Amino acid sequence: MARPSRSARALSQNFLADRSAARQLARLAVPFTDHAPLMLEVGAGKGALTEHLAPRCRELRAYEIDPGLLPGLRTRFAGMPQVTVIGGDFLAARPPRTPFSVAGNVPFSRTVAIVDWCLRAPGLTDATLMTQLEYARKRTGDYGSWTLLTVRTWPRYEWRLVGRVGRTRFRPAPRVDAGVVRIERRRTPLVAPGAYGRWGELVEAGFSGVGGSLHASLRRVCPRRRVDAAFRTAGVDPRALVGEVTPGEWLRLFDVLA
């Protein structure tokens, strides 16, 4: 088996080599019959995913940081006017002002930064990202526990694990399998815009780890009687660790504590 190039290793590139997996990722990214108005692809690589996204998009901007791959990409998609190949770092791009989607087989080492970019973009409607499986499972509660980022953003975004891809479907093969996480902006936020700051403060306090349990952490910022009442109303065990509390239970706690 050929060794990965120095460029591929430096850029944490694991190219998707399975056409069926690429086709399925494109379907997950654009699940409806209507074409996506504007799609940004993170790390187009050699165009495996681009090929299947292009027919499903009215406009597709394919970002690729590796200059050695750009000539091949531009040649491959020269006949598709809806595809624009952009050389450079996706993270340096300005988010479009109009609504847009994001999709991509993202470098595992840059997943956190790419997700952060997406969540900060006001026009983002959804992101469908192939990441390290462990990351996808942690962020979507698939392990039976929930992370700070997921809970904090839950009123505005729904996080779902929508697929798994074996490591052997990539070249070079990574050490672990991949997962597909879909982040969708809610049409109607679950917390009013004026209360979103208080939501964030409460979640941050709960995840502070002070006192061991979530109940103990929240008692540091709210009167105990209100915390007791909130846990009774939400049906949450006062001994529960913060990661065990679901986003839905957090919302019920917030209704009382806010």
URQUIUR-V567805 format. One record per pair of residues at least 12 apart in sequence whose C-alpha atoms are under 8 Angstrom apart, sorted by the first residue. I is the first residue (numbers start at 1). J is the second residue. D is the distance in Angstrom with one decimal. If there is no record, write none. Layout:
# URQUIUR-V567805
{{I | J | D} {I | J | D}}
This chain:
# URQUIUR-V567805
{{3 | 172 | 7.6} {4 | 172 | 6.0} {7 | 66 | 7.7} {11 | 66 | 7.9} {11 | 107 | 7.4} {12 | 107 | 5.4} {12 | 108 | 6.9} {12 | 109 | 6.6} {13 | 45 | 8.0} {13 | 107 | 5.9} {13 | 172 | 7.9} {14 | 107 | 7.2} {14 | 170 | 5.7} {14 | 171 | 5.4} {14 | 172 | 5.4} {14 | 173 | 6.5} {14 | 174 | 6.6} {15 | 45 | 6.6} {15 | 46 | 7.4} {15 | 105 | 7.9} {15 | 170 | 5.3} {15 | 171 | 5.1} {15 | 172 | 6.8} {16 | 48 | 6.5} {16 | 49 | 7.7} {16 | 105 | 7.4} {16 | 169 | 6.2} {16 | 170 | 4.6} {16 | 171 | 6.5} {17 | 48 | 7.1} {17 | 169 | 5.6} {17 | 170 | 5.1} {17 | 171 | 6.1} {18 | 169 | 5.4} {18 | 170 | 7.2} {19 | 48 | 7.1} {21 | 165 | 7.2} {21 | 169 | 7.8} {22 | 48 | 6.3} {22 | 49 | 5.1} {22 | 52 | 6.9} {23 | 49 | 7.1} {23 | 52 | 5.7} {25 | 49 | 7.5} {25 | 128 | 7.9} {25 | 180 | 7.8} {26 | 49 | 6.8} {26 | 52 | 5.8} {26 | 53 | 5.3} {26 | 103 | 8.0} {28 | 128 | 7.1} {28 | 162 | 7.7} {29 | 102 | 7.9} {29 | 103 | 6.2} {29 | 127 | 7.3} {29 | 128 | 5.3} {29 | 182 | 7.9} {30 | 53 | 7.9} {30 | 56 | 6.8} {34 | 56 | 7.7} {35 | 55 | 8.0} {35 | 56 | 4.9} {35 | 57 | 4.8} {35 | 58 | 6.0} {36 | 56 | 6.4} {36 | 57 | 4.6} {36 | 58 | 6.1} {36 | 59 | 7.6} {36 | 100 | 8.0} {36 | 101 | 7.5} {37 | 57 | 6.1} {37 | 58 | 5.1} {37 | 59 | 6.1} {37 | 100 | 7.0} {38 | 57 | 6.6} {38 | 58 | 6.3} {38 | 59 | 4.9} {38 | 60 | 6.0} {38 | 61 | 7.8} {38 | 99 | 7.3} {38 | 100 | 5.0} {38 | 101 | 6.3} {39 | 57 | 6.6} {39 | 59 | 6.3} {39 | 60 | 4.8} {39 | 61 | 6.3} {39 | 100 | 5.8} {39 | 101 | 4.8} {39 | 102 | 5.6} {39 | 103 | 7.3} {40 | 60 | 5.9} {40 | 61 | 4.9} {40 | 62 | 6.0} {40 | 63 | 7.4} {40 | 100 | 7.4} {40 | 101 | 6.2} {40 | 102 | 4.8} {40 | 103 | 6.4} {41 | 60 | 7.2} {41 | 61 | 6.2} {41 | 62 | 4.7} {41 | 63 | 5.9} {41 | 102 | 5.8} {41 | 103 | 5.0} {41 | 104 | 5.2} {42 | 62 | 6.7} {42 | 63 | 5.5} {42 | 64 | 7.1} {42 | 90 | 6.3} {42 | 102 | 7.2} {42 | 103 | 6.2} {42 | 104 | 4.7} {42 | 105 | 6.9} {42 | 106 | 6.3} {43 | 62 | 7.2} {43 | 63 | 5.4} {43 | 64 | 4.7} {43 | 65 | 6.9} {43 | 90 | 7.5} {43 | 104 | 6.4} {43 | 105 | 6.7} {43 | 106 | 6.4} {43 | 107 | 7.8} {44 | 62 | 5.7} {44 | 63 | 5.9} {44 | 64 | 5.3} {44 | 104 | 7.3} {44 | 105 | 7.9} {45 | 64 | 6.2} {45 | 66 | 7.8} {45 | 69 | 6.6} {45 | 73 | 8.0} {46 | 69 | 6.5} {46 | 72 | 7.3} {46 | 73 | 6.2} {47 | 73 | 6.3} {47 | 76 | 8.0} {49 | 104 | 7.5} {49 | 105 | 8.0} {50 | 62 | 7.2} {54 | 80 | 7.7} {54 | 82 | 7.2} {54 | 83 | 6.6} {57 | 82 | 7.4} {58 | 82 | 6.0} {59 | 82 | 4.7} {59 | 83 | 6.2} {59 | 84 | 7.9} {60 | 82 | 5.9} {60 | 83 | 4.8} {60 | 84 | 6.2} {61 | 83 | 6.0} {61 | 84 | 4.9} {61 | 85 | 6.0} {61 | 86 | 6.8} {62 | 83 | 7.1} {62 | 84 | 6.1} {62 | 85 | 4.8} {62 | 86 | 5.9} {63 | 85 | 6.1} {63 | 86 | 4.8} {63 | 87 | 5.9} {63 | 88 | 6.5} {63 | 89 | 7.1} {63 | 90 | 5.9} {64 | 85 | 7.5} {64 | 86 | 6.3} {64 | 87 | 5.2} {64 | 88 | 5.8} {64 | 89 | 6.8} {64 | 90 | 7.4} {65 | 87 | 5.7} {65 | 88 | 4.4} {65 | 89 | 5.0} {65 | 90 | 7.4} {66 | 87 | 7.5} {66 | 88 | 7.5} {67 | 87 | 6.7} {67 | 88 | 7.9} {70 | 85 | 7.5} {70 | 87 | 6.7} {73 | 85 | 7.0} {91 | 113 | 7.6} {91 | 114 | 6.7} {91 | 117 | 6.8} {95 | 121 | 5.9} {95 | 122 | 7.9} {95 | 123 | 7.3} {96 | 123 | 6.7} {97 | 122 | 7.7} {97 | 123 | 6.0} {98 | 123 | 5.8} {99 | 123 | 4.5} {99 | 124 | 5.8} {99 | 125 | 6.2} {100 | 123 | 6.1} {100 | 124 | 5.2} {100 | 125 | 5.8} {100 | 126 | 7.5} {101 | 124 | 5.8} {101 | 125 | 5.6} {101 | 126 | 5.1} {101 | 127 | 5.7} {102 | 118 | 7.8} {102 | 124 | 7.7} {102 | 126 | 6.5} {102 | 127 | 4.5} {102 | 128 | 6.3} {102 | 129 | 7.8} {103 | 127 | 5.6} {103 | 128 | 4.7} {103 | 129 | 5.5} {104 | 128 | 6.8} {104 | 129 | 5.2} {104 | 130 | 6.2} {105 | 129 | 6.1} {105 | 130 | 4.7} {105 | 131 | 6.8} {106 | 129 | 6.6} {106 | 130 | 6.0} {106 | 131 | 6.1} {107 | 131 | 7.4} {108 | 131 | 5.9} {108 | 132 | 5.9} {111 | 131 | 6.7} {124 | 185 | 7.3} {125 | 184 | 6.1} {125 | 185 | 5.2} {126 | 182 | 7.1} {126 | 183 | 5.4} {126 | 184 | 4.3} {126 | 185 | 5.9} {127 | 182 | 5.7} {127 | 183 | 5.1} {127 | 184 | 6.6} {128 | 180 | 6.7} {128 | 181 | 5.8} {128 | 182 | 4.4} {128 | 183 | 6.5} {129 | 180 | 5.5} {129 | 181 | 5.4} {129 | 182 | 6.4} {130 | 178 | 6.3} {130 | 179 | 5.6} {130 | 180 | 4.4} {130 | 181 | 6.5} {131 | 178 | 5.4} {131 | 179 | 5.4} {131 | 180 | 6.2} {131 | 181 | 7.3} {132 | 176 | 7.0} {132 | 177 | 6.4} {132 | 178 | 4.5} {132 | 179 | 5.8} {133 | 164 | 7.1} {133 | 176 | 7.4} {133 | 177 | 5.6} {133 | 178 | 4.3} {133 | 179 | 4.1} {133 | 180 | 7.6} {134 | 178 | 7.9} {134 | 179 | 7.6} {135 | 179 | 7.9} {136 | 161 | 6.3} {136 | 179 | 5.6} {136 | 180 | 6.6} {136 | 181 | 5.5} {137 | 161 | 6.7} {137 | 179 | 7.5} {139 | 159 | 7.1} {140 | 159 | 5.4} {140 | 160 | 5.3} {140 | 161 | 5.9} {140 | 181 | 7.6} {142 | 161 | 7.6} {144 | 244 | 7.0} {145 | 243 | 4.9} {145 | 244 | 5.0} {145 | 245 | 7.4} {145 | 246 | 7.5} {146 | 243 | 4.8} {146 | 244 | 6.6} {146 | 245 | 7.2} {146 | 246 | 6.6} {146 | 247 | 7.8} {147 | 243 | 6.3} {148 | 203 | 7.4} {148 | 204 | 7.4} {148 | 207 | 6.6} {151 | 203 | 7.3} {151 | 246 | 7.9} {151 | 247 | 5.6} {151 | 250 | 7.8} {152 | 199 | 7.5} {152 | 200 | 5.9} {152 | 203 | 6.2} {152 | 204 | 7.8} {154 | 190 | 8.0} {154 | 247 | 6.7} {155 | 186 | 7.7} {155 | 189 | 5.4} {155 | 190 | 4.5} {155 | 191 | 5.6} {156 | 185 | 5.7} {156 | 186 | 5.4} {156 | 188 | 7.8} {156 | 189 | 5.0} {156 | 190 | 6.7} {156 | 191 | 7.8} {157 | 183 | 6.2} {157 | 184 | 5.3} {157 | 185 | 4.4} {157 | 186 | 5.5} {158 | 182 | 8.0} {158 | 183 | 5.6} {158 | 184 | 5.2} {158 | 185 | 6.5} {158 | 186 | 6.8} {159 | 181 | 7.0} {159 | 182 | 5.9} {159 | 183 | 4.8} {159 | 184 | 6.8} {160 | 181 | 5.7} {160 | 182 | 5.2} {160 | 183 | 6.6} {161 | 179 | 7.1} {161 | 180 | 5.9} {161 | 181 | 4.7} {161 | 182 | 6.4} {162 | 179 | 7.7} {162 | 180 | 5.6} {162 | 181 | 5.9} {162 | 182 | 6.6} {163 | 179 | 5.7} {163 | 180 | 4.8} {163 | 181 | 7.3} {164 | 177 | 7.4} {164 | 178 | 5.8} {164 | 179 | 4.3} {164 | 180 | 6.0} {165 | 177 | 6.0} {165 | 178 | 5.0} {165 | 179 | 6.0} {165 | 180 | 7.8} {166 | 178 | 6.3} {198 | 258 | 7.3} {199 | 254 | 7.1} {199 | 258 | 7.9} {202 | 218 | 7.6} {202 | 254 | 7.9} {205 | 217 | 6.5} {205 | 218 | 6.4} {205 | 221 | 7.4} {206 | 218 | 5.6} {206 | 242 | 6.7} {207 | 242 | 6.3} {212 | 241 | 7.0} {213 | 238 | 7.4} {213 | 239 | 5.8} {213 | 240 | 5.8} {213 | 241 | 4.7} {213 | 242 | 6.3} {214 | 238 | 7.4} {214 | 239 | 7.5} {214 | 240 | 6.4} {214 | 241 | 5.5} {214 | 242 | 4.8} {215 | 227 | 7.0} {215 | 231 | 7.9} {215 | 238 | 5.4} {215 | 239 | 6.9} {215 | 240 | 7.5} {222 | 257 | 7.3} {226 | 256 | 7.3} {226 | 257 | 6.4} {227 | 257 | 6.9} {229 | 256 | 7.6} {230 | 252 | 7.5} {230 | 253 | 5.1} {230 | 254 | 7.7} {230 | 255 | 7.9} {230 | 256 | 5.3} {230 | 257 | 6.5} {231 | 253 | 6.4} {233 | 252 | 7.3} {233 | 253 | 7.5} {233 | 256 | 8.0} {234 | 249 | 5.8} {234 | 252 | 5.2} {234 | 253 | 5.8} {235 | 249 | 7.8} {236 | 249 | 7.1}}
